[in-house]
Amino acid sequence: MDDIKTRLKDFLKTTRMTREELASRSGVKKSQIDKWLSKVPIPASRVKFFDLIMKDCGYATPETPAEIRLKIDPDRLRQIQTEAELHGLSVTEWADAVLEAHASIPYKRR
């Protein structure tokens, strides 16, 4: 299975978009989508079109890391830089480690 087929299948699963909906957005019949996702190669012009549809829907491929930007006042940034240095990490590495650690803490609603 080539990359576009894998990405399209993941896109459909992640967004819960049906093949019928994808066909409608693509201007083809569902049977053509079924063929493309199984055995028939997807034409290059359609690959670009599907990439646009996925991008339009806010879908990022799993291989593409997301980027987070934060506005931090200078004093807080110095605290973060100091903490990162204490651990021998860059600010980015430190922030990634902190976010990963906090993501594993169960959240309890009040």
Secondary structure as GFF3:
##gff-version 3
##sequence-region A 1 110
A	DSSP	alpha_helix	3	15	.	.	.	ID=ss1
A	DSSP	alpha_helix	19	26	.	.	.	ID=ss2
A	DSSP	alpha_helix	30	38	.	.	.	ID=ss3
A	DSSP	alpha_helix	44	56	.	.	.	ID=ss4
A	DSSP	alpha_helix	74	86	.	.	.	ID=ss5
A	DSSP	alpha_helix	91	103	.	.	.	ID=ss6
###
